[in-house]
């Protein structure tokens, strides 16, 4: 019986093996086919990366045009504690190596007289950024030299540093200008431009001064239109300024003979020479000069500098970067303001080698991309100003 069972077991086992082997073979074949199909699809449909070029092409905008390199403009707002006082510091650094960047003065309504909010000047000029400018007389006349795009609006005093941009580079220099009229007989020196004249002086008046020379004393005035002397008038008061010319006013008593005659070609010029891309703006006192703090405790325009007040300054780094700096003040819980010497220390901290004072107090203001970024000290509101320093970004 046992032998019979063993024989039956061997027969069953043999038949089972014959059944299992084909099943295993079928399974293995199916797996192999699956792998073949998978990898074939992978190579057929996967996008093969292209070889990258040795040099990276310039980035492109959504319009497919090359993207311009970043502008050399850096704005920072920092809360600092200086000698135990909280300060809000706004700094705009501007590189002039990029031809798209333009820094220049601006006057209210583009005239010698008057006041205008900085935000309105920014809107009118299309500027990207701006700060308030320097000091001015009672009716908004600049306190010193102003040249915009090579055109002189007012003369230098020779007493304060002038912020100059010429040949694509910025500087702070003390400048004593020379003014004259070119005429067929040579050069004739004049004393001033767009300013109230004194006895015996010769002053040039341009349309930016207003509709007339505003003279109230005896004078002899040469009316120049389209570069030619149109008439010479003796007057006891004002003379209208032609929109396409200028006046040359000799205040009585006139020294010597007037060298011009009607029909003469007359042209105003000044030194130092500045072309149409040159700018100049006379600031207040030096704050930092050649890396040293030189500001004193009193200034002719500011007065006492030992008080903590809102401050505006313009400066230059060693590499020529223009630094526009504003510090809020007269707001103890927000920003106390700085003394003159503290302002010098702060400028050195930001890497400024040369810097000069601009107007401060309630005039202190900075605008970036259409927004007033600081908090003016008078109720947080803008004060109408005689002018500003603007930063334009040209396409």
C-alpha positions as a printed Julia matrix, in Angstrom:
395×3 Matrix{Float64}:
  0.0     0.0     0.0
  2.81    2.4     0.95
  4.6     1.72   -2.3
  1.42    2.48   -4.18
  1.04    5.85   -2.42
  4.64    6.82   -3.23
  4.1     6.05   -6.92
  0.92    8.14   -6.97
  2.73   11.03   -5.2
  5.54   10.98   -7.76
  3.07   11.04  -10.64
  1.15   14.02   -9.16
  4.36   15.9    -8.4
  5.58   15.3   -11.92
  2.36   16.62  -13.45
  2.38   19.65  -11.1
  5.87   20.58  -12.22
  4.82   20.3   -15.81
  1.95   22.75  -15.11
  3.93   25.23  -12.98
  6.87   25.72  -15.32
  4.77   27.07  -18.2
  3.06   29.49  -15.81
  6.41   30.81  -14.54
  7.66   31.2   -18.08
  4.55   33.15  -19.06
  4.93   35.48  -16.04
  8.61   36.13  -16.76
  7.84   36.86  -20.39
  5.12   39.33  -19.44
  7.49   41.16  -17.07
 10.16   41.36  -19.76
  7.73   42.75  -22.31
  6.56   45.36  -19.77
 10.14   46.57  -19.19
 10.76   46.76  -22.92
  7.6    48.83  -23.49
  8.4    51.17  -20.54
 11.95   51.96  -21.6
 11.0    52.25  -25.24
  8.38   54.85  -24.3
 10.9    56.65  -22.08
 13.37   57.08  -24.91
 10.72   57.82  -27.5
  8.8    60.53  -25.64
 11.19   62.11  -23.1
 12.72   65.47  -24.25
 16.48   65.12  -24.3
 18.21   68.22  -22.81
 20.04   70.29  -25.36
 23.69   71.1   -24.85
 24.03   74.5   -23.17
 26.18   77.13  -24.91
 29.5    78.1   -23.37
 28.25   81.66  -22.74
 24.9    82.36  -21.13
 22.69   84.47  -23.43
 21.15   87.64  -21.97
 17.86   87.23  -20.16
 14.8    88.17  -22.14
 11.58   89.89  -21.22
  8.13   88.56  -22.06
  8.4    90.57  -25.29
 11.49   88.66  -26.33
 13.76   91.7   -26.02
 17.06   91.54  -24.09
 16.58   92.53  -20.48
 18.56   95.6   -19.39
 21.07   95.25  -16.59
 19.9    96.38  -13.14
 19.92  100.1   -12.5
 22.67  101.39  -10.18
 20.14  102.68   -7.65
 20.04  101.51   -4.04
 17.52  102.83   -1.53
 17.66  101.86    2.14
 15.62  102.86    5.16
 17.23  102.11    8.5
 16.14  102.72   12.07
 19.25  103.59   14.04
 20.04  104.67   17.58
 22.64  107.43   17.62
 23.89  108.59   21.01
 20.78  107.08   22.55
 18.31  108.76   20.18
 16.11  106.91   17.72
 16.62  108.01   14.11
 14.94  107.2    10.8
 17.61  107.27    8.09
 16.83  107.22    4.37
 19.67  106.77    1.88
 19.62  106.68   -1.91
 22.86  105.69   -3.65
 23.1   106.56   -7.34
 25.74  105.35   -9.79
 26.44  107.66  -12.71
 28.25  105.12  -14.89
 24.92  103.98  -16.36
 23.83  106.35  -19.16
 20.19  105.77  -18.22
 20.7   107.62  -14.93
 20.51  111.4   -14.72
 20.91  113.51  -11.58
 20.16  117.23  -11.79
 18.72  120.21   -9.91
 15.16  121.33  -10.45
 13.58  124.69   -9.6
  9.97  125.37   -8.72
  8.05  125.81  -11.97
 11.47  125.86  -13.71
 11.79  129.52  -12.67
 14.07  131.54  -10.4
 11.21  132.7    -8.17
  8.49  130.7    -6.49
  7.68  127.63   -4.41
  6.27  124.25   -5.38
  5.79  120.92   -3.6
  8.51  118.38   -4.33
  5.92  115.79   -5.35
  4.64  118.2    -8.01
  8.17  118.78   -9.32
  8.68  115.02   -9.5
  5.46  114.52  -11.41
  6.18  117.39  -13.79
  9.71  116.21  -14.56
  9.02  112.47  -14.64
 11.71  111.86  -12.01
 12.12  108.5   -10.28
 13.43  110.0    -7.04
 14.07  113.39   -5.43
 15.19  115.17   -2.29
 14.74  118.77   -1.24
 17.51  121.08   -2.37
 19.46  123.79   -0.6
 18.79  127.28    0.64
 16.95  130.18   -0.95
 16.04  133.82   -0.49
 12.7   135.31    0.51
 10.87  134.74   -2.74
 12.46  131.43   -3.65
 15.57  132.72   -5.43
 18.43  130.19   -5.14
 21.14  131.11   -2.64
 23.9   130.33   -5.12
 24.87  128.74   -8.4
 22.3   126.75  -10.37
 23.02  125.27  -13.81
 20.53  122.87  -15.41
 21.44  121.14  -18.67
 24.21  123.67  -19.24
 21.95  126.71  -18.76
 22.81  129.06  -15.91
 19.9   130.22  -13.76
 21.92  131.91  -11.0
 25.53  132.74  -10.18
 27.86  131.26   -7.56
 28.76  133.03   -4.33
 32.21  131.45   -4.18
 31.63  130.64   -0.49
 30.08  127.17   -0.51
 30.65  123.83   -2.27
 28.85  123.33   -5.55
 27.55  119.88   -6.5
 28.63  119.46  -10.13
 27.97  116.78  -12.72
 30.17  117.14  -15.78
 31.39  114.58  -18.32
 29.38  111.9   -16.53
 31.14  112.39  -13.19
 30.04  114.09   -9.98
 32.05  116.36   -7.71
 31.8   118.91   -4.91
 33.86  122.02   -5.6
 34.08  125.61   -4.48
 33.53  127.6    -7.66
 34.04  131.24   -8.52
 32.33  131.85  -11.83
 33.18  134.41  -14.5
 30.4   135.82  -16.68
 30.64  137.71  -19.95
 28.92  138.67  -23.18
 30.52  137.71  -26.48
 30.07  140.49  -29.04
 31.71  141.47  -32.35
 34.32  143.53  -30.5
 35.38  140.75  -28.09
 34.27  139.79  -24.58
 32.54  142.06  -22.09
 32.48  141.08  -18.41
 29.17  141.23  -16.55
 28.62  141.07  -12.8
 25.66  138.77  -12.3
 22.72  136.91  -13.79
 19.07  136.87  -12.7
 19.72  138.86   -9.54
 18.96  142.28   -8.14
 21.62  144.68   -9.39
 23.59  147.26   -7.46
 24.7   150.69   -8.63
 27.22  150.46  -11.45
 26.69  146.71  -12.01
 25.81  144.94  -15.25
 23.32  142.09  -14.88
 21.91  139.62  -17.41
 18.25  138.64  -17.11
 16.78  135.57  -18.83
 13.11  134.51  -19.18
 13.5   132.22  -16.15
 13.68  135.38  -14.03
 10.13  136.31  -14.96
  8.34  138.65  -17.32
 10.61  141.64  -16.53
 13.9   142.53  -14.85
 11.96  144.02  -11.89
 14.29  147.05  -11.79
 13.07  150.13   -9.88
 16.03  152.46  -10.5
 17.57  154.26  -13.48
 19.26  151.96  -15.95
 20.19  151.37  -19.55
 19.01  148.03  -20.89
 19.98  146.19  -24.06
 17.1   144.06  -25.33
 18.39  140.9   -27.03
 16.1   138.77  -29.16
 17.17  135.64  -31.05
 20.8   136.45  -30.31
 20.73  139.99  -31.73
 20.63  143.37  -29.96
 17.19  144.64  -30.91
 17.16  147.94  -29.03
 18.93  149.89  -26.31
 16.59  151.69  -23.92
 17.11  154.18  -21.11
 14.63  153.43  -18.36
 13.7   154.5   -14.85
 12.16  151.14  -14.05
 11.62  147.66  -15.37
 11.91  146.33  -18.91
 10.15  143.24  -20.25
 12.26  140.16  -20.93
 11.66  138.63  -24.38
 10.8   134.93  -24.24
 13.28  134.27  -27.04
 16.12  136.35  -25.65
 17.54  138.21  -22.65
 18.24  141.62  -21.19
 21.6   143.16  -20.38
 20.92  145.86  -17.8
 23.49  148.53  -16.91
 22.57  149.98  -13.52
 23.25  153.71  -13.19
 25.71  155.23  -12.88
 27.0   153.35  -15.93
 30.76  152.82  -15.89
 32.19  153.89  -19.26
 30.56  153.45  -22.64
 28.17  150.64  -23.48
 30.08  148.59  -26.08
 27.03  147.19  -27.87
 24.94  148.62  -30.68
 21.69  147.48  -32.24
 22.14  144.59  -34.63
 25.15  143.14  -32.78
 25.24  139.38  -32.25
 25.36  138.91  -28.46
 25.85  135.67  -26.56
 26.05  134.99  -22.81
 28.8   132.65  -21.61
 30.35  131.66  -18.29
 33.3   129.85  -16.76
 33.78  127.12  -15.83
 32.41  125.95  -19.16
 29.5   123.5   -18.99
 27.89  121.74  -21.92
 24.24  120.75  -22.29
 24.78  117.62  -20.18
 26.3   119.48  -17.23
 24.58  120.31  -13.94
 25.52  122.45  -10.94
 23.9   123.29   -7.62
 25.43  125.36   -4.81
 24.87  123.73   -1.43
 25.32  124.88    2.14
 28.38  124.28    4.3
 30.79  121.38    3.97
 29.94  118.53    6.33
 32.66  116.07    5.34
 35.7   116.97    3.25
 38.31  114.44    2.12
 37.03  111.96    4.69
 37.16  114.37    7.63
 34.23  115.95    9.49
 34.57  119.71    9.03
 31.09  120.96    9.95
 31.1   123.51   12.75
 28.5   124.44   15.34
 27.0   127.29   13.33
 26.03  127.87    9.69
 25.1   131.09    7.89
 21.91  129.54    6.53
 21.0   126.91    9.13
 22.07  128.77   12.23
 22.93  126.67   15.3
 24.0   123.13   14.42
 24.04  121.74   17.95
 20.28  121.13   17.91
 18.8   117.83   16.78
 16.8   118.6    13.65
 15.72  116.93   10.4
 18.69  116.9     8.01
 19.26  116.55    4.27
 22.72  116.07    2.77
 24.33  115.25   -0.55
 27.62  113.41   -0.74
 30.02  111.35   -2.81
 31.82  108.07   -2.22
 35.35  107.35   -3.41
 34.03  105.55   -6.49
 31.9   108.54   -7.53
 28.6   107.17   -6.25
 26.21  109.99   -5.36
 24.64  109.62   -1.91
 21.41  111.42   -1.06
 20.67  111.21    2.66
 17.66  112.27    4.7
 17.14  111.94    8.46
 13.77  112.72   10.02
 13.61  114.77   13.2
 11.57  116.74   15.75
  9.48  113.61   16.37
 10.91  112.13   19.62
  9.09  108.79   19.59
  9.81  108.32   15.89
 13.01  110.17   14.97
 14.82  112.8    17.03
 17.01  114.34   14.33
 20.75  114.96   14.29
 23.27  117.55   15.35
 25.64  118.73   12.64
 28.59  116.64   13.86
 26.39  113.56   14.25
 25.35  114.0    10.62
 29.02  113.96    9.65
 29.58  110.74   11.6
 26.6   109.12    9.91
 27.83  110.09    6.45
 31.23  108.55    7.16
 29.48  105.39    8.33
 27.81  105.14    4.92
 31.14  105.48    3.13
 30.82  109.13    2.09
 34.11  110.98    1.54
 32.78  114.45    0.67
 29.39  115.9     1.61
 27.56  119.21    1.89
 24.5   120.48    3.72
 21.16  121.01    2.05
 18.11  122.63    3.61
 16.68  120.76    6.59
 13.94  121.14    9.17
 10.43  120.95    7.75
 11.9   121.04    4.22
 13.62  117.65    4.64
 11.99  115.23    2.2
 12.75  112.22    0.02
 10.57  110.74   -2.7
 11.18  107.31   -4.23
  9.11  106.02   -7.15
  6.3   108.49   -6.53
  6.09  107.93   -2.76
  7.26  110.19    0.08
  9.36  107.7     2.06
 10.24  109.88    5.04
  7.95  111.7     7.46
  8.25  115.5     7.13
  8.37  117.14   10.54
  5.42  119.51   10.08
  2.37  117.27   10.56
  3.93  114.81    8.13
  3.04  117.16    5.29
  5.07  118.53    2.39
  6.28  122.1     2.48
  6.4   124.07   -0.79
 10.05  124.32   -1.8
 12.18  126.49   -4.05
 13.76  123.44   -5.66
 15.08  119.91   -5.38
 17.62  117.41   -6.61
 16.02  114.81   -8.86
 17.05  111.41  -10.21
 15.7   110.51  -13.62
 15.75  107.09  -15.28
 15.84  107.43  -19.05
 14.91  104.56  -21.35
